[in-house]
């Protein structure tokens, strides 16, 4: 006896993970952010022009790709402007 198809087509489900982060004192809900590098990319910040503090510790730039973020993490992001003579805080 031939099989009868139900007509359903399996499609991969897309899971978007929303994470709440405190960035420069402001709570932000962001989707699909896993690493510190991916956060900076999503915020449109250039890695060579920022310094990041994660939960009161300076985050080493060499470890940004492997630094995983968690819901509730606190970040301070400082963006350098004009050759580093002055600085401003990121305001998303």
Secondary structure, DSSP 8 states (H G I E B T S, - for coil): -----------------EEEEEETTEEEEEES--BHHHHHHHHT--GGGEEEEETTEE--GGGGGG-B--TT-EEEEEEEETTTTEEEE---
